[in-house]
Amino acid sequence: MRPLVLYLRSRQVPLALPGSLLAVVAVVMTSAGALNPQRQVITACLAVAAGLAVLGQGFGGVDPELDRTAAVRWPPLRMVHAGVAAVLVGGVTVMVSTAPAGVVLRAALGFVGLAALAAALFGRQLAWTLPVAWALPGVVMPPMSEPLVVAVLTWPVQPQDSTPALLAAVVLGVGGLAVHAVRGTP
Amino acid sequence: MARAVDPAELAPTQHAWEVDAGAVRVRAGRRMAVDGLDLRLGTGVHGLLGPNGAGKTTLIRALATVLRPAGGTLELLGVDVGGRPDLRALRRRIGYLPQDFGFYKRFTVREFVEHMAWLKEVDRRRVPGAVQEALERVGLADRAGDTMRTLSGGMLRRAGIAQALVNDPDLLLLDEPTVGLDPAQRLDFRKLLRDIGDQSCVVVSTHLIEDVAAACNRVVLMHTGKAVFQGAPQDLVDAGADSDLGDTPIERGYSALLAQHREGARR
């Protein structure tokens, strides 16, 4: 138990977790009472991206060099850490938002992959960059299903049954988690 | 503190040298910072000397398994790191203090070293004792409950040394460990090095030549990515003449050998 507590503290989870859930609730609240269902979808996606952006800074240790020389088996640990973050943020968003659960969980999968990928490429402090960057097109662009490029670009806010959006989320999610699990942070 | 002896500790070593490098090349960014270095290190304290940019830190990072060699052969504790070995088993037996290290500021000193012990997969039952012993060896036991952010530079350095010691490493790598230590602490540190060097292979990179003279059995002098001299500290002293640069005999030897190598490289 104590190693787990020390690990979570070293990743600043005790501070980031309440902050992340607060961010989710705050973003969802901005559309409280709005009747437009698409607005609920956009807000829920932003909430998921914000929540994972906050937790993403824990996707690496303070000293990557000391982490790299550690003997523990990193890949499963990194995978579980990011996976739990996605489940928590997705779960809370489903509870507080009126957006369809499928859209929210799809967003959680895609955005956690993006946060993990950003952490692996740019370091844990910049883990927020890719989720935030990819959440924004959905805000300014209507969720058109044609052409395919637009559908993929706006995958978070596409309808629940959109195949390109689901594929985009799966590729980003699985790919991002895998790259992060194997490489860790620079 | 008494502890059970692991059978692995009593097993005879299968390798002649803790570090065995043959024409090893290691890249630091685009530059080949270690370029064709031959090195054999056994048990004892080895001082790694050389001017800035000689490749000392890159070599230590390769020995710590942070960097993979780009060429040549490198065996650590009998394990060839050029192939695809199980690095985890090797890393359990290596202690490493980087030149600068990051840490979670809200950890107490004890929590920091304990967390590192977990990262090094020290047997869970042994962790409290190993942490206490490491803290005592670096003289930080009385500050164990203080948070890392309240420590002075010298204390941080000692906390860093403690984390490198906590897994009782067979290969201990210290990159400029004496920076920030006051004179009394440096004397204690030299004694600690000699103690550890009785059983393990210790590699210490430093700019402080007098530390090498006092604490090391062997000296390796690096220049432009190669080992240009290996020998006892006395051999380094003997290499110098009164006309060479330096205030102490060993400094004069250091200057003389570097000058010789620079001249040889120009020709």
Chai-1 contact restraints between the chains, C-beta under 6 A:
chainA,res_idxA,chainB,res_idxB,connection_type,confidence,min_distance_angstrom,max_distance_angstrom,comment,restraint_id
A,P3,B,W118,contact,1.0,0.0,6.0,A-B,restraint_1
A,L6,B,E111,contact,1.0,0.0,6.0,A-B,restraint_2
A,L6,B,H115,contact,1.0,0.0,6.0,A-B,restraint_3
A,S10,B,Y104,contact,1.0,0.0,6.0,A-B,restraint_4
A,S10,B,H115,contact,1.0,0.0,6.0,A-B,restraint_5
A,V62,B,G102,contact,1.0,0.0,6.0,A-B,restraint_6
A,V62,B,F103,contact,1.0,0.0,6.0,A-B,restraint_7
A,V62,B,Y104,contact,1.0,0.0,6.0,A-B,restraint_8
A,D63,B,F101,contact,1.0,0.0,6.0,A-B,restraint_9
A,D63,B,G102,contact,1.0,0.0,6.0,A-B,restraint_10
A,E65,B,V66,contact,1.0,0.0,6.0,A-B,restraint_11
A,E65,B,P98,contact,1.0,0.0,6.0,A-B,restraint_12
A,L66,B,F101,contact,1.0,0.0,6.0,A-B,restraint_13
A,R68,B,V66,contact,1.0,0.0,6.0,A-B,restraint_14
A,T69,B,A64,contact,1.0,0.0,6.0,A-B,restraint_15
A,T69,B,R91,contact,1.0,0.0,6.0,A-B,restraint_16
A,T69,B,Y96,contact,1.0,0.0,6.0,A-B,restraint_17
A,A70,B,L119,contact,1.0,0.0,6.0,A-B,restraint_18
A,A71,B,R88,contact,1.0,0.0,6.0,A-B,restraint_19
A,A71,B,R91,contact,1.0,0.0,6.0,A-B,restraint_20
A,A71,B,R92,contact,1.0,0.0,6.0,A-B,restraint_21
A,A71,B,K120,contact,1.0,0.0,6.0,A-B,restraint_22
A,A71,B,E121,contact,1.0,0.0,6.0,A-B,restraint_23
A,V72,B,L119,contact,1.0,0.0,6.0,A-B,restraint_24
